[in-house]
């Protein structure tokens, strides 16, 4: 599970994340939404251990990320919005490398890596250098690398970017099966339809604060709105300030 307590990140006088309290339990697929600059990516990077909090704590599967970073990170798989890949490795070499960072190696890792390469239609490219991969293929390889060491928690920032429809469907099913098996997935996305259709609960960030959190049923009742788009716009104060037709015919 993921436990955030009074999690805060400041840049000088600017507070990007403001005393965020949140628990994402085992077996839950949690959607994390918010407009640009709301603090989502900063939060995700603190959970992944890329950024150090100004205040507060992050616990991953019970381990404090600051006090026991190796134990916390060993339980975590992270899929960033802008991934970096060593291009001079082949696909299978990259997955072995990623697993090795968590102390996993051997035949079991190779078997699991090959399963993910097949799942995402990358098996024919298994022994090709990553520099020859398309953007979508690289995204699928990064996703596979987050799962290959069998973490308890997956944190993912904009997972569907660059994926074709088949791969998007595969990833949705993978997330669902993963949480059904008792693991945790926290997913940040701007695609409201994906969040509404997939997530058990949804949290909405605005100006560094969590302004809403609950199931779709709870969010509808609390905000007197039918769909997630209306709820999102109402809570974040995002308004269409000019009529589209007016702009087109100006």
N, C-alpha and C positions, 0 to 999 in steps of 0.2 A: 504493500500500500504506500501511498504518498501522504505525508503529513507536513503541512506548512503552518508555522506558528509565528504570528507577527512579522512575517517576512517583508523586509524593506530593502529597497535599493535607491540610493541617492547619487546623483552626479552634481557635486557642488550644492547649490541651493535647490536644484530640481529633484523632485521625488518621482521616480519612474514607477515604483511599486510601493504602496503605502500600507504597511501593517496587514498583510494578507494572511488570513486564517482559512485553511481549506484542508479537508481530509477526503482523499479518493481511496475508497476501500478496495480490498482484493475482490476480483470478479466484476469490476465496474469499468465500463467504457465511458469516460468523462470528456465532454466537449468543452473547449475553452475558447470563448469568442470575445470580440471587441474590435473597435475601429483601429485604424492605424495610429500608433503612438499610445495605445491604452495601457501598455505594460505587459502584454502577453509574451512576446519573445524574450523580454528581459526575465520574466518569471521562469520560462522554460529553460533558459540558460543557467539560471541559478539552481534549478532542480538538477540539471545535468552536471553541475559543478564547474561550468565554464566561467561563470561570474560568481564572485564572493558577495554574499549579502552584506549590506551595511548594518542590518540588525535582523534578529529573528533566526529561526531554525528551519532546516529542511531535513526530514527523515525519509529514507527510502527503505522499505521493508524492515523498519525498526531501527536502522542504523543512522546515526547523526552524520550528515554530510561533511560537517566541519571537523568534528572530533574523531570520526572514523571513516575518512573518505574512501579508503580502499574497499571496505565492506559495503558501503552505500553504493558505490559505482559498480561493484561486481554484480549487484542485483538489478542494474539499470541498462536498458538499451535506448539509445538516443538517435532519433532521425531528424537532423536539422533541416531548416528551410533552404539553406545553401550549403550542400555537402561538399567536402573535399575528399578526393580519391587520389591515391598514388597511381599515376597513369602507366608507370612502367611495370606494374604487376598485372598478371592475368586475373580473370574473374575468380578462379578458385584460390589463387594465391592471396588475393585481397581478403577473401573470407577467412582463410587460415590466419592471416595477419590480424584481422579484427578479433577473432576468437582468442588468439594468443595474448592479446592485450589484457584479457580477463583470466588468463591462466588455463584456458581450455585448448587442448590439442589432441592429436591422435586420430584413430580410425573413426571414433564417434563424431568428431568435428567434421571430418571429411564426408561422412555419411549424411549428416545434417546439412552441410553446405551444398552437397549435390541435390538433396531434396528441395532446397530453396531455389537453386538454379533451375531445376526442372519446373517448379511451381510457377516461376515468372518467365518461362520460355527463354532462359538464358543458357540452357545446356549446350546448344551448338557453339556458343561463344565462351565456353568454360576455360579454354586454354588460349584465348586471344587476349592481347594486351588491352587494358581498360581504355587506353588512348583511342582505340578504334570504336568504342561504344558511343551510341547516340545519347542524347540527354535523358531520354526516357529509360534507356537501358542502365545508365548510371544510377538513376533514381531507384530502380528496382534492386540494383546491387547494394546500395546503401541500406535499403529496407531489409534485405536479407542479412546484411552484416549486423544489424541491430538485434536480430532474433537468434543468430547462430550460436551464441553462448548460453542460450536458454535463460534469459533474465526473468525476474519476477515482475518487473515493471518496464513498460515501454512508454517513452515520452516522444511525441512526434509533432513537428511543426510543419503545417501545410503538406500533408502526406500525398495528396492527389496531383500535385503539380508535375506536369510532364508525363503523366501516365495515360496510356490509351484506355478505352472503355473496358476491355477485358481485364487489364491489370488492375484498374480501379475496383472492379467487382471482386477480383481475387483478394485484394488487400482488405476490402470490407469484410469478406468472409473470414480472412485470417484474423483480423481484430476480434470479430465476434467469437470465433472458436477459442481464441486465446483467453478472452475474459471468461468464457463459459468453463474453461479449465481452471479458473480461480486466480488468474493473473490480472494485472491492472494495466489499462491503457489510458493515457491522458493525451488528448489530441487537440491541437490548436488549428483552427481553420477559418477562412473567410467565406467558405461555401456553406451557407446556412442550410440548404437542402440536405447536404451530407450530415451535418450535425443533427438536424431534426430527425432524419431517418435512421441514424445509427446509434446515437448516444443514449445511455441510461439516464444520465443527468447532464445538465448544461450550466456552465457558469459564464457570466458576462462581465467583462472588465470595462471600466471607463475611468480615465485619468488616474490610473494606478490602483483603483479600488474595485473590489468585487461588488457589483451593484445588484446582482441577482444570482441565485443558484438553486436548482431544483430540477425535477422531471418536467417534461413538456406539459403535462397536465397541471402541475403546480404553477408553472410560469404562466400558463393561459389564465388560470383562475386569479392569480395575484395581479395580473396586468390587464385583465378584461380584453384579451386579444386572442384571435384564432390561430395565427401562424407565427412562426419564429421571426420572420422579417418584421412584422408589426411590433412584436415585443422588443426586438433588437433596436429598432429605430426609436421607439418610445423611451427606452431606458438610457440610450446613449445620447439622446438629444440631437440625433442626426436628422436634419430636415432638408427637403428639396426646396431650395430657395428661389429657383426660377423655373417656370413652366418650360417643359421640353419644346413644345411647339413655339413658344416665344423665342427661345434660343435659335431654333432652326430657321425662323422667318425674320430674325432681326436684320 
